[in-house]
């Protein structure tokens, strides 16, 4: 079982998100455990303050180091016994490859920032890694925590009903996924490609690979540099470039 601990000043935000769909089923099966912890529980003043004015002046408030440290200690998130991740715009950009790495960890602790940022001593002494989900600013790290848990959990064996699904999704092979269709065969004159109705599995796989290459070339060409491509793939890409 993989355990996720989330430190937040708004732990109630996670109840609905993690109580639905695949994540709920995975929790019910005991495949994953998700616990949200209130950082305010680590505060010692009567107002349970988790932020204060920044030294040196400046706009906004900064999250304090003490409450975060105390909650980490209270839940036993000790160095070397879990992976402690600070969610911050300054972290490395989260992607499918990182999700795969995290899926092999037994316990992941996600620290959600808020306000103008987090005391630097959290980054220096209490976090093993820093992650960002993109080059934009959120109100807090809660949405980022949900994203990371969702992406990682679906890679844990048994969480998806069909393990093949994860291997063919966008980014799993370094390419975007090929187009998908379902019933009806025709709607308002919009038809499903004939090859998908043919029953010829080899032709279907060839078509899907070509379309995945086409879609990646048109929409996210930078992904091709890191994708695992065969000589046949490279020939197809050359043909697609000529077509375009």
Residue, then its C-alpha position, 0 to 999 in steps of 0.5 A: x500500500x502507498x500512503x499519501x500524507x498532505x499538510x494543508x491549512x485547508x484539509x477539508x478541501x480534499x474530502x470530496x476529491x478523494x472520495x470519488x471515482x478511482x481514488x475512492x475505489x483504490x482507498x476502499x481496496x486498501x491500495x492507497x491511503x490518503x490522510x490530510x493534516x491541518x498545519x494549524x495543529x502544529x501552531x502553539x498560539x491561541x489563534x493557531x497562526x501559521x503565517x507571519x510578516x516577512x523579515x526585511x519587509x515586503x507584501x503578503x505573509x509567509x508560512x511559518x516553519x514551526x507548525x509545519x515541522x511539528x505536524x511532520x514530527x507528529x505524523x512520523x514523517x521522518x527523514x529517510x522514512x518517507x519522501x517529503x515534497x514541497x509544492x511550490x512554483x519554484x520546484x521542478x515541473x511535475x510530469x509523467x516520468x516523475x509520477x512513475x518515480x513517485x509511484x514506487x515510493x512507499x510513503x509520500x508527504x505533500x506540503x501545501x504552501x500558501x500566501x506569499x510563500x513558505x519560510x526558506x527553512x522548510x525548503x532547506x531542512x524539511x523537504x526532500x524534493x520540490x515540485x511544481x505543476x506548471x508555470x502559473x500561480x495558484x492560491x495554494x498548493x492544495x490543487x497541486x497536491x490533488x494533481x500529484x496524488x491522482x497522477x501517481x495513484x493511477x500508476x500503482x498496480x491494481x488502481x486501474x481496472x485495466x493495466x494496459x490503459x496506463x501504458x497507452x495513455x498520453x505521455x506514457x510512451x513519450x507521445x500523445x495518445x492516438x484518437x479514440x472513438x466509441x459507438x455509434x459508428x456515425x453521428x451527424x455524418x461524423x464517421x469512425x475511421x474504417x480501420x478501427x472497424x476492420x478487426x485487423x489488429x495489426x493494421x489498427x496498431x499501425x494506424x494508432x502509432x501513426x496517429x500518435x506520432x502525427x498528433x505529437x508532431x502537430x501539438x507537442x513536437x518538443x516531446x519527440x526529442x525524448x520519445x523512444x522512437x524506432x526507425x519505422x517511427x522516424x520514417x513515418x515522421x518524415x512522411x508526416x512532415x512532408x504531408x504537412 
